[in-house]
Amino acid sequence: MTLRMTPPSSQTYTQILKSTMLMGGSSLVNVALSIVRNKAMAVLLGPEGVGLMGLYGSILDIAQAIAGLGVGSSGVRQIAEAAGTDDAEMIARSATVLRRISIVLGLLGALLLAALAFPISNFTFGDYQHAGGIALLSLAIFFRLVSAGQTALIQGLRGIADLARINVLAGLIGTAVSIPLIYLFGLQAIAPSLVVIAAASILPTWWYSRRICPHPSPMPTRQFGREVSALLRLGFVFMASGLLTFGAAYAIRLIVLKEGGVMAAGLYQAAWGLGGLYAGFILQAMGTDFYPRLTAAAENNAECNRLVNEQAEISMLLAGPGLLGTLTLAPLMMSLFYSAEFHGAVDLLRWICLGMMLRIISWPMGFIVVAKRTQAIFFWTEVAAAVVNVGLAWLFVSLLGTQGAGMAFFGLYVWHSILIYVIVRKLTGFRWSAANRRHGLLFLPASGLVFLMFSILPLWAATMIGFAAVALCGLYSLRMLIDLLPPESVPATIRGWITKSA
């Protein structure tokens, strides 16, 4: 049976843009902080120090994925479902369980990482010199997991403005403390700085979540156990997904480290950080606001498909010009965010930008699999993605050097975008809207053209073509975004200027 799509609503587009701009505004502040932080790290530590920080960050991510048991993500769904019923008692129970289990998991995760510091150091670096730093990261695990529980509570209730404030405050505190530490103590301060950055999120998340069900909901032990069981059953799938994703990232960093040394690992870390910088705020907004909205409509296939098409449309229109700009200005951005020592990562950054363009398009579809609770499909697609990513990285890095890691990321999303479309087509009858097909046929070829020009033309000529593509696609995106909004929300002078320019 063919499912008819509900007509798109300008109010829905306004909501998507509002949440994206809220999270995007906080991300822009964090981008500015990242420029300061990355520049300081690059100047004070060099590529080797940046590479070491990336490896420590991967260890932290894997440990958090294991110790967190997916509770942060499953907690968002549980709170969102409770909020959808308007049952205050149900919300209070879910909030109480989420807070308590986050603290317990944080303590257990910290103890586990501290206990395994020596074998992890030996496996990653081939010696025990970094065991002390890895043991110190156990504090970061505790802070991260407690903060994740509080953040899930706010996100489940769609407190987008509070989450934006949290991002800004955490970024400010982390930057203000971590840079002086690195300046004073150099490489020895990398692990403490990561602990400080993790700790910086505790206070703001507590401050903004304290108003949500401030008094623990009393419940019998048996009922508490049932609530925890439901949280962990769903969380296990998210844990497996996180472990596969972060495990693949860790494996790729090890491949780069073994092939090119710590210097190459630093170049990869720099390119990865810049490649995801612009797309990051759109993906973050997608997970923050879109996921709870899609969860509430999970039983209605037509509504699911409409929401996904609308989210994908806004995401493409916002991300397309920015990613084209990153492709064009890759050398300048590498100098701005890092230093001249990192120019070897420019081609790697461009490959990552191509992959990010596909990631922006495919991510909204992937949320259907999560919202539908199809745990087995979700798990096996994550397994396949990890295998493809690591396999391509191993092949390409061994043949082409560090640049191969970026090619592997692009190859992953070529494959994953096709796979996820086939899956959601069977789950909900999903089809791309005519508008999204039109947007995709503009941004994808434009990205490929700009990338190709830098491979075959002199730098100045390729840059001019890149600027032209950014200008044309930017104007197109602006006009499309204005057309999607209610007329009363756009000043007549702006609407008239865009119409004449187009």
N, C-alpha and C positions, 0 to 999 in steps of 0.2 A: 504494500500500500504506500502510495506517495504522500508524504507529509507536506502540507502547505506551510509556507513561512509566514509568520505574522509580519505585517508591514513595519518597517523600521520607524522608530519614534525619535523625534528631535530631542525630546526630554531625556531619552536614554543616552543619546550621544552627548548631551550636555552633562549628564551624570558621569559618563566615562571620562570626558575631558576634565571635569572638575576634579575627580579623584586623581587623574593622571597629573594635572597641574599642581595639586597639593603635594603629592609625592615627588613630582618633578621639581617643584620649587625647593623642597628640602634637599633633593639630590643635587640641584645646582649649587647650593651652599656647600654640600659635601664635595662636589667637583672642585670648587675653589679651594677647599681644605685639602683635597687630594693633590692639587698642584703644589701647594706649599709642602705637604708631607712627602710626596714622591720626590720633589726637587731636593728636599733636605736629605732624604735617604740616599738618593743617587749621588749627591755631592759628598756626603759624609761616609758612605759605605761603599760606593761603586757597584758595578754589576755583581760582584761576588756576594756582597752583603744583601743586595736585593734578591739574589737567587736563594740565599739562605733563609731570608724572610719568607719567600714563597714556599719553600719546603716545610718550614715550621707551620705555616698556615695550612698546608695540605694535611699535615699530621693532626692539627687541631680539628679540621673539618671532618676527618675520618673518625676521630675519637668522639666528636660530638654526635655524628650520625649513629654510631654504635650505642653510646651511652644514653642518647636521647630517646631511643626506641620509637622515633617518629612522633612522639607525643606533641611536639610543637605544631605539626601539620594536622594531625588527627584532632587535636584540641580545637583548632580553628573550625573544623567541620562540626564537631560536637556543639560548640558554643553557637555557631551559625544556625544549626538545626533547632537548638533550644530557643534561640531568639525568634526563629520563624514561627514558633507556637505561641509566642507572647506569654509563656508560662514563667512567671518570676521565680517560682520555686525550682523549676527545672534548670533555669539559668544559674541560680545560686548553687545548686548541687554540682553542676558541671564545673563552675568556677572554683569551688572548694577542692574538688578532686584534682583539677588541673594544677592549681597552685601547690598542693601538697606533693603530688607525684613529681613535679618539676624539681623541687628541692631534694627529694630522695634520689632521683636519678642524677642530679648534679653532684651530690656527695659520692655516689657510687662511681660515677664516671671519673671524678678527680682521683679517687683512690686507685682505680684501674690503670689510668695513664701513668701515675707516679710509679706503680709497681712494675710496669713494662718499659720504663724509660731506657734501661740498658739494652735490651734486645731491639727496641725500635731504633735507637741510635746506631747500633751495629748494622742493622738491615739497611738503613737509609744511607749512612755515610761510610760504612765499613770500619768504624772505630767507635770508641765509647766517649769521645771528647764532648759530644753534645748531649750526653745523658742528663747532666744537670739542668740544661736549658729545657729539655723535653719534660723533665719532672716538674719544673716550674710552670709549664703550660697547663698542668693539672688545675691550677687556680683559675685559669681562663676557661676551662671546661665547666667548672662550677658556675662561674659568672654567666657564661653563655646560656647554659640550660635554664637557670633560674629566670634570666631575662627573656628567653624564648617562651616560657610558660606565660609570663605576664603579657608579652607581646601578642601571643595567640588569643588571649582573652580580649584584648582591645580589638584585634583584627576581626575576630568572630562576630563582634558587635558593630563592626564597620566604623570604628572610630578613626577615620582616615586623617582628620586634622591632628589628632593626638599622636598618631604614628609619624606624621611629618615632623612634628615638634620633637619627638623622641630622636629621630634621625639627626636633626640639626644639633641638639644638645649633646648627644653621644659623640658626634663627629668633632664638635668644638672641644669637649673635654679630652677626648683621646688624642687629638692633635696637639693641644696645649701642653700635655704631659709627656707624650712619647718623643717629640723632637728634642727637648732638653735632655732626656735620658740618652738618646742616641748621640747627641753632641758631646755629652760628658763621658760616656763609657764605650762608645763605638759598638763593635760587633757583640760585645758582652751584654749590651742592653736590648738586643733584638727580642729575646724571649720576654723580659720584663715589659717591654713596650707593647707586645701583643696581649699580655695580661692586663695592662692598663687600658688598652682599647676595649677589651671585653668587659672590664669592670665599669667602664664609662657608661654602659647601657643600663646598668642595674638601677641607678637612682632615678633617671627619667622614666623608665618603664614602671617602676614601683609608684612614682608620683602620680602618673596618669591612670594607672590601673587600680589605685587604692579606693577610688570612688565606686568601683564596680563591685557590688556585693561585698561590702567591707566586713561583714560579720560572717564567719564560717557557718555553712548550713549544717545543722546537726543531722546525722543519719546513722542508722545501725551499721555495724561492721559488715554484715552481709550485703547490704545495699551499696556501701562504699566499695566493696570488692567487685560487685557487678559493674559499677561505673568505671572502675579502673580496668576491668577486663575488656569492656567495650572500647575504651580509649586505646588500650594496648593492641587489641586485635586489628583495628584499623591502622594504628601507628606502626605495626610491624611492616606493613607494605611500604609506608613512607620511609621507614628506617632502611629497608632493603634498597629502595630507590636512592636515598641519600648516600648510602654506603657505596653503591655502584657508581654513582656520579663522582663522588669525592675520591673513591678508590681509583677510578679511571684517571682523574686529574693528577693524583699522586703518582700513578704508574707512568704517565706521560712525562712528568717532571723527572722521574728516575731515569727514563729512557734518554731524555735530553742531557741529564747530568752525567750519565755513563758515557754518552757519545761525545759530548763537547765540554764537560767539566762545569764547574760552578759559574764560570763566566757565561756559558751558553744558557744555563738555568736562569741567570739574571736577565738575559735578553728575552727569554721566553716569558718570564714573569712580567716584564715591562710591557711587552706587546699584548699579553693577555689582559693586563689591567686597563690599558688604553682602549683595546678593542671592545671591552664591555662597558666602558665608562658612559657613553651616550645611550646605548641600548639599555643599560642597567636600570635607569629610572623608569623606563616604559615597562620592562619586565617586572620590576618591583611593584609598580602600580597595578599591573595585571594580576599578580598574586595576591595583592593586598585587598583590592576591592572586587575584582572580577570573579575570583574564586568563590567567595561567599555568595555572590549574586547567582552564579551558575549553580551552586549547590542547592539553593532554594528552588530552582526550576528544574532540577535533575530528572523529574518524572515526566516532564513535558518535552518531547523531542523537538517539536517545532520551536518552542521557546528557547531551548538550548541552542539550536542552530542559529536562531536570530541573534542571540546574545554573542555567540562566537563570531559571527560575521561582522557585527557591529564593533566588537572589541578589536578584531583583526584590522578592520578598516582604519580606525583611529590610530592603532599602533603603526601601521604602514605609513600613514600620512605624516605622523610625527617623526618616525625613525628614519624614513628613507633619505630625506635631505641631509640629516646629521651624519649618517653613515657614509653617504657620498662625500661629504665634507672631510670626514676622517680619512677616507681613501685618498683624497686629493692632497690634504695637508699633513700626511703621515710624517714626513721628515721634520716639519716645524713642530708638530705636536710632541714628537719624541724629544726634541731639544727643550721645549717648553716644560714638559712634565718631568723629564729626567735630565740628560746631559748629552754632549756629543759622543760620549763613550757608548751610548746605546743606539747609535745609528744603524748598527748591524741588525736591528730588529724591525726595520721599516718594512721590508718585504713580508716578513712574518705577520706584522700588524695588518697589512692589506689582505692577506688570506683570511685572517680572523674576521675582518670586517665583512667579507663576502659570506662567511658562515653565519655571522650575526644577522645579516639581512634575511637569510632563510630561517633563522631561529625566531625572529620577530613574527614571521608569517605562520610558522608551524605551532608555536606555543599555545595560542588560544585553542586550537583543535585538541591538543594534548589534555587540556583541563576537562574535556568531556569524559575521557577515560577515567579520570580521578573522581569527578562528580557522580558518575554512574556506579561507583563502587565495584567496578570490574577489576578486582584485585589481581587476578591471574594474568589478565591481558596487560595491565599496567606493569606488573613485575617483569614479565617476559620481554616487553618492549624495552624496559630499562636494561635488562641483561644484554639484549641484542645491541643496544646503543653503546654500552660499555665495551663490549667485545669488538665492535666495528671501530670505535674510536681508538682504543689501544692498539688493535691490530694494524690499522692504517698508520698510526704514529710510529710504531715499531718499524714498519716497512719503509715509510717515507723518510724518517729521520736517518735510518741507516744508509739510505741511498743519496739523500739530498741535504743532510745536515739539519740544523735547527729549524729552518724554513719548513721542513716536512711536517712539523707539529701543527703549523697553521693550515697546511694543505689537508691534513687529517681531519681537522675540525670542520673545514668546508665540506669535505667528502662525507663526513658523518651526517651533516644536515641535509645534503642532497638526498641521501638514502633515507634518513629519518622522516623528512617531510613527505616523501612518497608513501612510506609505510603508515604513518599516522593518519594520513588522509584516507587510505584504504580501510583502516580499522574504524574510524569514526563514520565513514560512509555506511558501513555495515551496522554500526551501533544505533545511529539516529537518522540515517538517510541524509547525512550532511552533504551539502553542495556549496561551493563558493558562490557568493552573490556576483551579479554582473559587475558591480562597482569594484569588488575586490579583484576580479579577474583583470579588469582594466588597470587598476593600480599596480598589480603584480607585473603586468606586461610593460609597464613603464619603468618601475624601479629595478627589477631584476636585470633586464638588458642594459639599462643605464649603468648599473654597478659593474657588470661585466665589461662594458665598453671602456669605462674609466680605468679599470684594472688593466685591461689589455693595452691601453695607450701608454701606460707607464712602463710596459714591457718592451714596446717597439719604437717609441718616439723619444726625442730628447726631453729632458725634464721640463723645460719651459713650455714646450708645445703641449705635453701631456697635462701640465698644470692648467693651462688656459682652457683646454677641453674639459677638465675637471670642474673648473669654476663655472663654465657655461652650463654643465649638467646640474650643478648644485643650484644655480640661479633659476633655471627652468623648472626643475623638480620642486624647488622651494616655493615658487610662485603657484605651481599647480597644486601643491599640498595646501597652501594657504587658502586658495579659492575653494577647494573641495571642503575644507574644514568649515569655512564660513557658510557654505551652502547647507551643511549638515545641522547648523545651529538655528534656533528660532530667530526670525528676523529681528525681533525686538532686542536680542542680546548683542547684536553687532551694530555699531554706529553706522549711520547711512553714508558718511563720508568714506569710511574704510571699505564698505561694501561696494560703493561706486568706483573707488580707485582700483580695487582688485578686478572688477569687471572690465574696466577700460584697459588695464594692463594686460589682461588675458586676451 
